[in-house]
Amino acid sequence: MKFNAKQLQQMSNTVRANALGAVLSAHSGHVGIILDASEIITCIFANHLRRGIDRFVLSCGHGSALLYSVLKLAGYKIGKLNTFRKFGGLPGHPEYGIDGVDATTGPLGLGVGNAVGLALSQKIRGIRAHTYTIVSDGDLMEGVSFESLAFAGRYNLNNLIILWDDNRLSIDGIAQTDIDINARMRAMGFNVMSVRGNDIASIEHALERAKKSNAPVFIQCRNILGRGSSLANNSRAHGFALSDTEMLELISKNTNSDGLHLWNLVGKRPIAQKICAVPVLPRVKIPKIPDNISTRELSGIYLDLLMRAGVDLITGSADLADNTRVKTSVSRDITSKNFDGNYINYGVREHAMAAIMNGMAADGLRAVGSTFLVFSDYMRPSIRIAAMSGLPVIYVFSHDSVCVGQDGPTHQPIEQLPSLRLIPELNVFRPCNMAEVAYAWNTAICDIKHPSAIILSRQKFRQIQSPNDSEMDRGGYVIYPARSGRAKTTIIATGAEVSLAVEIASRFKNVQVVSMLNVSQFRAQDNVYKNKVLRGCVVAIEASSPSPWFEFADAVIGIDKFGASGDGDVVYREYGFNIDKIINEIKNYIQ
């Protein structure tokens, strides 16, 4: 059944009362959005959203009490509202994994990208469904939101319905949004509508029209922050600024048994079960590999083999497909007219790409996105949220060091690799050969609870083969044993530096080389294994910031300043990666 305007008002009052109760219980939270947006979210959940089929994202995640209130009333299993913002209870911003929460939304703007990703996933999977999202003025000040919205317009995601809680205020006063948001949305290809945020009949009419639209829809909901309170239309209403007495009065005013009864009817509706496929890795035969080759080329070769063998991935790039090698011989472009493909051109939109991939992953697709390693900085907020949410997104980052060369220091990553390793629950692989590339891809695809970053070189280098009995799954292993007896010195290296380390070690009799493919995997090993692998004086060599390596090493050869323009090999040598110089340094360390 569909509810009429009177019933929806009763239901929205119940939502408002319960959400205010949660905030009062926590003595923390955001009251303004509860007071002005309860009608909007009620219309979506009561009359339009089909549980398990359609998706909803509260991009303005500070309004989480509003979302939890609706979910609780609609029969989702989310726990008690009085645990809101308390340790072990409902978190202060929505987190993926809570029943009914389709995206973790913390930093403003990311939820917009998540919603675009969910809508895109529905199109790719051929599901007749809609994604709804409520956005705030704050969301529409963040650049990532407009990167994502521009993408949605170009791909004509007419299953995306965005409702803007337009109260013209943010924490510091007048919202600094564009002068004419609606004009901008039209320019990006959206069908734009405008309603009053408390006019249920108008909201309902707009949503009905939106579901029939041939373009993505943007609904401006003109609103009053903190409506009905003593701080109405005052930026102070954003947070927890009302007295306990006034909060109790508002709760009493909005509480009604009719609304609760109507929500009980919503909770009895059928639920469509979400099905997530378990990835299956085929066996692929790897062709003969040249002795001198880059890891981005190796990655492209292996990914092509996987895709041709039927691995179901949606790859994509921020306008760098030829460089990152994620477009394979079986790639088919996804376009606004044909979603039956497996490759996405995101355009130069790294931040949106990462946020969109989070939405796709939350909807069950295996998304792969790629760019240069130095541009991972643009993606970091979404990578962090993917790790926090347990979303198995795969990032391919090429051009991994100062060997990028002539493009200069703006394009030469120094601190990016160690900074990615600092993100909890993120797999970070920097492979040195085809065996490690294959292991990185296989692990990333089979790990359905963590995102993965595969770090690749632009420059070619000599291939060092991994021993057949290598313990690659431990994160670090001896790739080159000492030529004579027990090793007295261990060189740790990753990626392209493994080849350099082996050449150096070959000049000594008692020096071994450890390839550290995945630092976090190695860190998780017991001390028996670590001591077995890291023997004697330990020297780490990596073309990135040196500091983190002192966790394992006695000495580090790294780069602690920005790069320089010039031939990549020249820059590499000038920045300390010179065989004779390193040999002399190692002699000093082991004396």
QUILIN-V819293 format. One line per field, one symbol per residue. ss: DSSP state (A for helix, B for strand, O for the rest). burial: 1 if it has 9 or more other ideal C-beta (glycine too) atoms within 8 Angstrom, else 0. A space follows every 10 residues. Layout:
BEGIN
ss: ???
burial: ???
END
This chain:
BEGIN
ss: OOOOAAAAAA AAAAAAAAAA AAAAAAOOOO OAAAAAAAAA AAAAAAAAOO OOOOBBBBOO AAAAAAAAAA AAAOOOOOOO AAAOOOOOOO OOOOOOOOOO OOOOOOOOOA AAAAAAAAAA AAAAOOOOOO BBBBBBOOAA AOAAAAAAAA AAAAOOOOOB BBBBBBOOBB OOBBOOOOOO AAAAAAAOOO BBBBBBOOOA AAAAAAAAAA OOOOOOBBBB BBOOOOOOOO OOOOAAAAOO OOOAAAAAAA AAAAOOAAAA AAAAAAAOOO OOOOOOOOOO OOOOOOOOOO OBBOAAAAAA AAAAAAAAOO OOOBBBBOOO AAAAOOOOOO OOBOOOOOOO OOBBBOOOOA AAAAAAAAAA AAOOOOBBBB BBAAAAAAAA AAAAAAAAAO OOOBBBBBOO OAAAOOOOAA AOOOOAAAAA AOOOOBBBBO OOOAAAAAAA AAAAAAOOOO BBBBBOOOOO BBOOOOOOOO OAAAOBBBBB OOOOOOOOBB BBBOOOAAAA AAAAAOOOOO BBBBBBOOAA AAAOOOAAAA AAAOOOBBBB BOOOOOAAAA AOOOBBBOOO OOOOOOOAAA AAAAOOOOAA AAAAAAAAAA O
burial: 0010001111 1111111111 1111110011 1111111111 1111111110 1001111111 1111111111 1111000100 1011100011 1011110101 1111100111 1111111111 1111100011 1111111111 1101111111 1111111111 1111111011 0000101000 1101110111 1110101011 0111111011 1010111111 1011111010 1101101111 0100011101 1001010011 0110111000 0000000010 1000010010 0011111111 1111111110 1011111101 1011111100 1011000010 1111111011 1111111111 1111111111 1111110011 1111111111 1111111111 1111100100 1111011111 1010011111 1111111111 1111101001 1111111110 1011010001 0101111111 0100001111 1111111111 1111100101 1111111111 1100100011 0011111111 1111110110 0110111110 0011010111 1100111000 0110110011 0
END
